[in-house]
Amino acid sequence: MNSDFGSDYITISDEDGNDYELEHLDTIEYNGCCYLAFLPADIDENSEDYGIVILKTETVEGEEMLTVPPDEELDEVYELFMERLFSEDDEPDTDR
């Protein structure tokens, strides 16, 4: 995903056929796997009550797919994303 031209969006479907549009925030490699963090594209920006969606890239039957990681793995990767996202927010503003 290339962010040179703004945000990247994907649409995923659940097992019931419901479609969800997600905005890509960041990608992390951890333990040889690639994880992507997303926010729902339709969230209310004024609300603090939203969750980050973390998906893992895996090759299934020769095709690359996004899957939900197991809970323990998800917790570890979530912490890495939070550290990374919030450490960027703590950077001093050097554009003055």
N, CA, C and O atoms as CSV, one atom per row, in Angstrom:
chain,resi,resn,atom,element,x,y,z
A,1,MET,N,N,0.838,-1.175,0.000
A,1,MET,CA,C,0.000,0.000,0.000
A,1,MET,C,C,0.880,1.235,0.000
A,1,MET,O,O,1.814,1.338,0.795
A,2,ASN,N,N,0.598,2.130,-0.850
A,2,ASN,CA,C,1.420,3.302,-1.017
A,2,ASN,C,C,0.670,4.525,-0.527
A,2,ASN,O,O,-0.428,4.817,-1.000
A,3,SER,N,N,1.268,5.253,0.435
A,3,SER,CA,C,0.590,6.415,0.994
A,3,SER,C,C,1.064,7.723,0.370
A,3,SER,O,O,0.792,8.793,0.914
A,4,ASP,N,N,1.774,7.658,-0.775
A,4,ASP,CA,C,2.246,8.872,-1.433
A,4,ASP,C,C,1.103,9.755,-1.903
A,4,ASP,O,O,1.283,10.964,-2.049
A,5,PHE,N,N,-0.044,9.192,-2.138
A,5,PHE,CA,C,-1.175,9.944,-2.682
A,5,PHE,C,C,-2.345,10.005,-1.713
A,5,PHE,O,O,-3.489,10.140,-2.148
A,6,GLY,N,N,-2.093,9.909,-0.423
A,6,GLY,CA,C,-3.155,9.969,0.572
A,6,GLY,C,C,-3.429,8.611,1.184
A,6,GLY,O,O,-2.637,7.679,1.049
A,7,SER,N,N,-4.546,8.516,1.847
A,7,SER,CA,C,-4.904,7.289,2.552
A,7,SER,C,C,-5.248,6.161,1.598
A,7,SER,O,O,-5.719,6.381,0.482
A,8,ASP,N,N,-5.001,4.943,2.070
A,8,ASP,CA,C,-5.373,3.735,1.338
A,8,ASP,C,C,-6.582,3.114,2.012
A,8,ASP,O,O,-6.661,3.055,3.239
A,9,TYR,N,N,-7.515,2.657,1.209
A,9,TYR,CA,C,-8.724,2.023,1.709
A,9,TYR,C,C,-8.876,0.648,1.090
A,9,TYR,O,O,-8.499,0.423,-0.060
A,10,ILE,N,N,-9.436,-0.273,1.872
A,10,ILE,CA,C,-9.786,-1.590,1.347
A,10,ILE,C,C,-11.212,-1.894,1.780
A,10,ILE,O,O,-11.720,-1.303,2.733
A,11,THR,N,N,-11.846,-2.809,1.084
A,11,THR,CA,C,-13.162,-3.302,1.471
A,11,THR,C,C,-13.023,-4.789,1.763
A,11,THR,O,O,-12.507,-5.548,0.942
A,12,ILE,N,N,-13.486,-5.196,2.934
A,12,ILE,CA,C,-13.472,-6.606,3.303
A,12,ILE,C,C,-14.904,-7.064,3.531
A,12,ILE,O,O,-15.795,-6.257,3.795
A,13,SER,N,N,-15.111,-8.369,3.427
A,13,SER,CA,C,-16.427,-8.969,3.668
A,13,SER,C,C,-16.317,-9.985,4.787
A,13,SER,O,O,-15.343,-10.733,4.858
A,14,ASP,N,N,-17.315,-10.015,5.663
A,14,ASP,CA,C,-17.337,-11.030,6.706
A,14,ASP,C,C,-18.034,-12.283,6.196
A,14,ASP,O,O,-18.474,-12.328,5.047
A,15,GLU,N,N,-18.137,-13.298,7.046
A,15,GLU,CA,C,-18.732,-14.573,6.613
A,15,GLU,C,C,-20.216,-14.460,6.299
A,15,GLU,O,O,-20.782,-15.349,5.662
A,16,ASP,N,N,-20.859,-13.369,6.742
A,16,ASP,CA,C,-22.274,-13.154,6.447
A,16,ASP,C,C,-22.487,-12.325,5.181
A,16,ASP,O,O,-23.624,-12.041,4.805
A,17,GLY,N,N,-21.385,-11.936,4.522
A,17,GLY,CA,C,-21.497,-11.157,3.290
A,17,GLY,C,C,-21.592,-9.656,3.496
A,17,GLY,O,O,-21.837,-8.917,2.542
A,18,ASN,N,N,-21.399,-9.188,4.738
A,18,ASN,CA,C,-21.418,-7.751,5.010
A,18,ASN,C,C,-20.077,-7.142,4.621
A,18,ASN,O,O,-19.027,-7.679,4.973
A,19,ASP,N,N,-20.105,-6.023,3.896
A,19,ASP,CA,C,-18.892,-5.342,3.467
A,19,ASP,C,C,-18.536,-4.224,4.431
A,19,ASP,O,O,-19.409,-3.529,4.951
A,20,TYR,N,N,-17.227,-4.060,4.662
A,20,TYR,CA,C,-16.719,-3.014,5.526
A,20,TYR,C,C,-15.559,-2.325,4.827
A,20,TYR,O,O,-14.665,-2.987,4.300
A,21,GLU,N,N,-15.570,-0.994,4.820
A,21,GLU,CA,C,-14.467,-0.242,4.247
A,21,GLU,C,C,-13.541,0.168,5.387
A,21,GLU,O,O,-13.978,0.695,6.410
A,22,LEU,N,N,-12.243,-0.090,5.184
A,22,LEU,CA,C,-11.242,0.200,6.207
A,22,LEU,C,C,-10.161,1.108,5.648
A,22,LEU,O,O,-9.781,1.000,4.483
A,23,GLU,N,N,-9.672,2.005,6.495
A,23,GLU,CA,C,-8.564,2.886,6.133
A,23,GLU,C,C,-7.275,2.328,6.725
A,23,GLU,O,O,-7.191,2.102,7.932
A,24,HIS,N,N,-6.278,2.107,5.883
A,24,HIS,CA,C,-4.991,1.567,6.316
A,24,HIS,C,C,-4.206,2.621,7.090
A,24,HIS,O,O,-4.003,3.734,6.606
A,25,LEU,N,N,-3.768,2.263,8.294
A,25,LEU,CA,C,-2.987,3.163,9.133
A,25,LEU,C,C,-1.496,2.875,9.074
A,25,LEU,O,O,-0.681,3.782,8.905
A,26,ASP,N,N,-1.148,1.594,9.215
A,26,ASP,CA,C,0.261,1.238,9.349
A,26,ASP,C,C,0.442,-0.253,9.094
A,26,ASP,O,O,-0.516,-1.025,9.124
A,27,THR,N,N,1.690,-0.643,8.842
A,27,THR,CA,C,2.057,-2.040,8.635
A,27,THR,C,C,3.279,-2.342,9.483
A,27,THR,O,O,4.211,-1.542,9.559
A,28,ILE,N,N,3.264,-3.507,10.120
A,28,ILE,CA,C,4.389,-3.949,10.953
A,28,ILE,C,C,4.748,-5.377,10.579
A,28,ILE,O,O,3.874,-6.208,10.330
A,29,GLU,N,N,6.061,-5.653,10.542
A,29,GLU,CA,C,6.542,-7.026,10.411
A,29,GLU,C,C,6.932,-7.482,11.814
A,29,GLU,O,O,7.655,-6.784,12.524
A,30,TYR,N,N,6.448,-8.659,12.204
A,30,TYR,CA,C,6.707,-9.183,13.539
A,30,TYR,C,C,6.791,-10.696,13.465
A,30,TYR,O,O,5.882,-11.349,12.953
A,31,ASN,N,N,7.873,-11.251,13.972
A,31,ASN,CA,C,8.095,-12.706,13.952
A,31,ASN,C,C,7.916,-13.298,12.561
A,31,ASN,O,O,7.337,-14.374,12.410
A,32,GLY,N,N,8.412,-12.598,11.544
A,32,GLY,CA,C,8.364,-13.101,10.175
A,32,GLY,C,C,7.010,-12.983,9.497
A,32,GLY,O,O,6.828,-13.502,8.396
A,33,CYS,N,N,6.054,-12.307,10.133
A,33,CYS,CA,C,4.722,-12.132,9.552
A,33,CYS,C,C,4.431,-10.645,9.375
A,33,CYS,O,O,5.025,-9.797,10.041
A,34,CYS,N,N,3.511,-10.348,8.471
A,34,CYS,CA,C,3.137,-8.968,8.176
A,34,CYS,C,C,1.731,-8.697,8.726
A,34,CYS,O,O,0.786,-9.438,8.454
A,35,TYR,N,N,1.618,-7.611,9.509
A,35,TYR,CA,C,0.355,-7.227,10.118
A,35,TYR,C,C,-0.007,-5.819,9.665
A,35,TYR,O,O,0.861,-4.954,9.544
A,36,LEU,N,N,-1.284,-5.597,9.416
A,36,LEU,CA,C,-1.763,-4.295,8.970
A,36,LEU,C,C,-2.789,-3.778,9.966
A,36,LEU,O,O,-3.638,-4.530,10.444
A,37,ALA,N,N,-2.704,-2.479,10.277
A,37,ALA,CA,C,-3.657,-1.838,11.185
A,37,ALA,C,C,-4.578,-0.943,10.367
A,37,ALA,O,O,-4.134,-0.212,9.482
A,38,PHE,N,N,-5.863,-1.014,10.677
A,38,PHE,CA,C,-6.893,-0.250,9.964
A,38,PHE,C,C,-7.835,0.419,10.958
A,38,PHE,O,O,-7.949,0.005,12.111
A,39,LEU,N,N,-8.503,1.462,10.479
A,39,LEU,CA,C,-9.644,2.054,11.170
A,39,LEU,C,C,-10.844,1.924,10.257
A,39,LEU,O,O,-10.701,2.024,9.038
A,40,PRO,N,N,-12.026,1.702,10.818
A,40,PRO,CA,C,-13.222,1.710,9.974
A,40,PRO,C,C,-13.336,3.070,9.280
A,40,PRO,O,O,-13.182,4.106,9.926
A,41,ALA,N,N,-13.601,3.075,7.989
A,41,ALA,CA,C,-13.649,4.312,7.205
A,41,ALA,C,C,-14.831,5.187,7.580
A,41,ALA,O,O,-14.808,6.392,7.329
A,42,ASP,N,N,-15.861,4.605,8.175
A,42,ASP,CA,C,-17.067,5.373,8.471
A,42,ASP,C,C,-17.178,5.801,9.936
A,42,ASP,O,O,-18.281,6.076,10.408
A,43,ILE,N,N,-16.057,5.863,10.664
A,43,ILE,CA,C,-16.135,6.256,12.072
A,43,ILE,C,C,-16.390,7.752,12.194
A,43,ILE,O,O,-16.036,8.536,11.313
A,44,ASP,N,N,-17.003,8.122,13.288
A,44,ASP,CA,C,-17.217,9.525,13.616
A,44,ASP,C,C,-15.908,10.041,14.211
A,44,ASP,O,O,-15.486,9.589,15.276
A,45,GLU,N,N,-15.268,10.983,13.527
A,45,GLU,CA,C,-13.968,11.476,13.960
A,45,GLU,C,C,-14.009,12.155,15.323
A,45,GLU,O,O,-12.972,12.279,15.974
A,46,ASN,N,N,-15.168,12.592,15.763
A,46,ASN,CA,C,-15.296,13.240,17.064
A,46,ASN,C,C,-15.476,12.231,18.188
A,46,ASN,O,O,-15.385,12.588,19.363
A,47,SER,N,N,-15.726,10.996,17.844
A,47,SER,CA,C,-15.942,9.950,18.837
A,47,SER,C,C,-14.606,9.309,19.215
A,47,SER,O,O,-13.748,9.079,18.363
A,48,GLU,N,N,-14.450,9.028,20.503
A,48,GLU,CA,C,-13.258,8.309,20.950
A,48,GLU,C,C,-13.564,6.824,21.114
A,48,GLU,O,O,-12.712,6.060,21.568
A,49,ASP,N,N,-14.769,6.416,20.749
A,49,ASP,CA,C,-15.209,5.044,20.937
A,49,ASP,C,C,-15.148,4.280,19.618
A,49,ASP,O,O,-16.175,3.985,19.008
A,50,TYR,N,N,-13.935,3.966,19.192
A,50,TYR,CA,C,-13.749,3.160,17.994
A,50,TYR,C,C,-12.551,2.256,18.207
A,50,TYR,O,O,-11.704,2.528,19.059
A,51,GLY,N,N,-12.478,1.195,17.445
A,51,GLY,CA,C,-11.407,0.239,17.622
A,51,GLY,C,C,-10.562,0.112,16.383
A,51,GLY,O,O,-11.017,0.319,15.259
A,52,ILE,N,N,-9.342,-0.229,16.619
A,52,ILE,CA,C,-8.413,-0.492,15.538
A,52,ILE,C,C,-8.626,-1.936,15.084
A,52,ILE,O,O,-8.879,-2.817,15.906
A,53,VAL,N,N,-8.526,-2.173,13.795
A,53,VAL,CA,C,-8.679,-3.510,13.234
A,53,VAL,C,C,-7.296,-3.968,12.796
A,53,VAL,O,O,-6.633,-3.282,12.019
A,54,ILE,N,N,-6.854,-5.126,13.290
A,54,ILE,CA,C,-5.548,-5.665,12.924
A,54,ILE,C,C,-5.761,-6.961,12.169
A,54,ILE,O,O,-6.448,-7.869,12.635
A,55,LEU,N,N,-5.154,-7.027,10.990
A,55,LEU,CA,C,-5.233,-8.219,10.153
A,55,LEU,C,C,-3.828,-8.681,9.788
A,55,LEU,O,O,-2.892,-7.884,9.728
A,56,LYS,N,N,-3.701,-9.960,9.550
A,56,LYS,CA,C,-2.423,-10.591,9.232
A,56,LYS,C,C,-2.461,-11.073,7.788
A,56,LYS,O,O,-3.470,-11.617,7.342
A,57,THR,N,N,-1.368,-10.877,7.056
A,57,THR,CA,C,-1.318,-11.418,5.701
A,57,THR,C,C,-0.820,-12.855,5.769
A,57,THR,O,O,0.175,-13.153,6.430
A,58,GLU,N,N,-1.525,-13.735,5.079
A,58,GLU,CA,C,-1.155,-15.146,5.009
A,58,GLU,C,C,-1.413,-15.648,3.600
A,58,GLU,O,O,-2.284,-15.145,2.890
A,59,THR,N,N,-0.641,-16.647,3.213
A,59,THR,CA,C,-0.871,-17.284,1.929
A,59,THR,C,C,-1.712,-18.532,2.173
A,59,THR,O,O,-1.296,-19.454,2.875
A,60,VAL,N,N,-2.898,-18.542,1.581
A,60,VAL,CA,C,-3.829,-19.669,1.723
A,60,VAL,C,C,-4.091,-20.209,0.327
A,60,VAL,O,O,-4.617,-19.509,-0.538
A,61,GLU,N,N,-3.717,-21.470,0.122
A,61,GLU,CA,C,-3.889,-22.130,-1.179
A,61,GLU,C,C,-3.304,-21.294,-2.313
A,61,GLU,O,O,-3.908,-21.155,-3.376
A,62,GLY,N,N,-2.102,-20.734,-2.063
A,62,GLY,CA,C,-1.399,-19.979,-3.083
A,62,GLY,C,C,-1.870,-18.551,-3.279
A,62,GLY,O,O,-1.341,-17.843,-4.135
A,63,GLU,N,N,-2.860,-18.108,-2.500
A,63,GLU,CA,C,-3.394,-16.760,-2.632
A,63,GLU,C,C,-3.159,-15.982,-1.333
A,63,GLU,O,O,-3.423,-16.488,-0.243
A,64,GLU,N,N,-2.656,-14.733,-1.462
A,64,GLU,CA,C,-2.446,-13.908,-0.278
A,64,GLU,C,C,-3.786,-13.395,0.233
A,64,GLU,O,O,-4.589,-12.841,-0.517
A,65,MET,N,N,-4.006,-13.597,1.536
A,65,MET,CA,C,-5.269,-13.194,2.153
A,65,MET,C,C,-4.999,-12.461,3.454
A,65,MET,O,O,-3.940,-12.614,4.061
A,66,LEU,N,N,-5.968,-11.667,3.870
A,66,LEU,CA,C,-5.927,-11.031,5.180
A,66,LEU,C,C,-6.762,-11.869,6.132
A,66,LEU,O,O,-7.913,-12.193,5.839
A,67,THR,N,N,-6.176,-12.219,7.276
A,67,THR,CA,C,-6.865,-13.045,8.260
A,67,THR,C,C,-6.786,-12.377,9.633
A,67,THR,O,O,-5.972,-11.479,9.850
A,68,VAL,N,N,-7.630,-12.818,10.544
A,68,VAL,CA,C,-7.605,-12.334,11.920
A,68,VAL,C,C,-6.619,-13.206,12.691
A,68,VAL,O,O,-6.775,-14.426,12.735
A,69,PRO,N,N,-5.596,-12.583,13.305
A,69,PRO,CA,C,-4.627,-13.384,14.064
A,69,PRO,C,C,-5.256,-13.970,15.332
A,69,PRO,O,O,-6.250,-13.442,15.831
A,70,PRO,N,N,-4.678,-15.063,15.856
A,70,PRO,CA,C,-5.137,-15.625,17.131
A,70,PRO,C,C,-4.997,-14.572,18.247
A,70,PRO,O,O,-4.164,-13.671,18.149
A,71,ASP,N,N,-5.812,-14.690,19.298
A,71,ASP,CA,C,-5.886,-13.685,20.364
A,71,ASP,C,C,-4.526,-13.319,20.968
A,71,ASP,O,O,-4.217,-12.135,21.103
A,72,GLU,N,N,-3.711,-14.311,21.332
A,72,GLU,CA,C,-2.423,-14.019,21.963
A,72,GLU,C,C,-1.519,-13.225,21.013
A,72,GLU,O,O,-0.881,-12.254,21.420
A,73,GLU,N,N,-1.474,-13.635,19.781
A,73,GLU,CA,C,-0.697,-12.945,18.743
A,73,GLU,C,C,-1.250,-11.532,18.521
A,73,GLU,O,O,-0.492,-10.572,18.380
A,74,LEU,N,N,-2.559,-11.427,18.494
A,74,LEU,CA,C,-3.224,-10.143,18.294
A,74,LEU,C,C,-2.869,-9.158,19.407
A,74,LEU,O,O,-2.616,-7.983,19.140
A,75,ASP,N,N,-2.850,-9.633,20.653
A,75,ASP,CA,C,-2.509,-8.773,21.788
A,75,ASP,C,C,-1.083,-8.233,21.661
A,75,ASP,O,O,-0.838,-7.054,21.916
A,76,GLU,N,N,-0.145,-9.095,21.268
A,76,GLU,CA,C,1.249,-8.679,21.125
A,76,GLU,C,C,1.401,-7.629,20.020
A,76,GLU,O,O,2.075,-6.616,20.205
A,77,VAL,N,N,0.775,-7.880,18.884
A,77,VAL,CA,C,0.876,-6.972,17.747
A,77,VAL,C,C,0.155,-5.655,18.040
A,77,VAL,O,O,0.628,-4.591,17.640
A,78,TYR,N,N,-0.972,-5.717,18.725
A,78,TYR,CA,C,-1.703,-4.513,19.116
A,78,TYR,C,C,-0.791,-3.591,19.931
A,78,TYR,O,O,-0.730,-2.388,19.676
A,79,GLU,N,N,-0.085,-4.160,20.907
A,79,GLU,CA,C,0.821,-3.364,21.736
A,79,GLU,C,C,1.915,-2.711,20.885
A,79,GLU,O,O,2.273,-1.557,21.121
A,80,LEU,N,N,2.443,-3.433,19.908
A,80,LEU,CA,C,3.465,-2.866,19.018
A,80,LEU,C,C,2.910,-1.699,18.213
A,80,LEU,O,O,3.565,-0.665,18.087
A,81,PHE,N,N,1.710,-1.856,17.671
A,81,PHE,CA,C,1.084,-0.766,16.915
A,81,PHE,C,C,0.846,0.441,17.813
A,81,PHE,O,O,1.100,1.572,17.399
A,82,MET,N,N,0.363,0.223,19.038
A,82,MET,CA,C,0.080,1.336,19.938
A,82,MET,C,C,1.362,2.088,20.292
A,82,MET,O,O,1.382,3.319,20.302
A,83,GLU,N,N,2.434,1.344,20.584
A,83,GLU,CA,C,3.716,1.980,20.880
A,83,GLU,C,C,4.174,2.828,19.698
A,83,GLU,O,O,4.615,3.965,19.866
A,84,ARG,N,N,4.063,2.263,18.516
A,84,ARG,CA,C,4.506,2.962,17.309
A,84,ARG,C,C,3.633,4.179,17.003
A,84,ARG,O,O,4.161,5.248,16.695
A,85,LEU,N,N,2.322,4.039,17.082
A,85,LEU,CA,C,1.426,5.148,16.774
A,85,LEU,C,C,1.568,6.284,17.780
A,85,LEU,O,O,1.586,7.454,17.400
A,86,PHE,N,N,1.670,5.939,19.061
A,86,PHE,CA,C,1.750,6.985,20.072
A,86,PHE,C,C,3.144,7.582,20.188
A,86,PHE,O,O,3.279,8.729,20.616
A,87,SER,N,N,4.182,6.843,19.822
A,87,SER,CA,C,5.522,7.433,19.850
A,87,SER,C,C,5.645,8.487,18.758
A,87,SER,O,O,6.373,9.465,18.930
A,88,GLU,N,N,4.941,8.309,17.624
A,88,GLU,CA,C,4.940,9.303,16.556
A,88,GLU,C,C,4.206,10.557,17.003
A,88,GLU,O,O,4.591,11.660,16.614
A,89,ASP,N,N,3.146,10.417,17.819
A,89,ASP,CA,C,2.404,11.566,18.326
A,89,ASP,C,C,3.236,12.377,19.321
A,89,ASP,O,O,3.034,13.582,19.474
A,90,ASP,N,N,4.171,11.706,19.992
A,90,ASP,CA,C,4.986,12.367,21.014
A,90,ASP,C,C,6.182,13.106,20.427
A,90,ASP,O,O,6.881,13.817,21.149
A,91,GLU,N,N,6.427,12.952,19.143
A,91,GLU,CA,C,7.557,13.614,18.498
A,91,GLU,C,C,7.364,15.125,18.564
A,91,GLU,O,O,6.254,15.615,18.359
A,92,PRO,N,N,8.434,15.867,18.849
A,92,PRO,CA,C,8.297,17.321,18.862
A,92,PRO,C,C,8.029,17.863,17.472
A,92,PRO,O,O,8.507,17.315,16.479
A,93,ASP,N,N,7.263,18.939,17.405
A,93,ASP,CA,C,6.923,19.567,16.129
A,93,ASP,C,C,8.118,20.383,15.654
A,93,ASP,O,O,8.490,21.366,16.294
A,94,THR,N,N,8.728,19.980,14.525
A,94,THR,CA,C,9.924,20.657,14.020
A,94,THR,C,C,9.612,21.506,12.794
A,94,THR,O,O,10.530,21.962,12.113
A,95,ASP,N,N,8.333,21.725,12.502
A,95,ASP,CA,C,7.946,22.503,11.318
A,95,ASP,C,C,7.875,23.999,11.580
A,95,ASP,O,O,7.433,24.754,10.713
A,96,ARG,N,N,8.287,24.430,12.724
A,96,ARG,CA,C,8.177,25.863,13.059
A,96,ARG,C,C,9.200,26.684,12.377
A,96,ARG,O,O,9.236,27.902,12.557
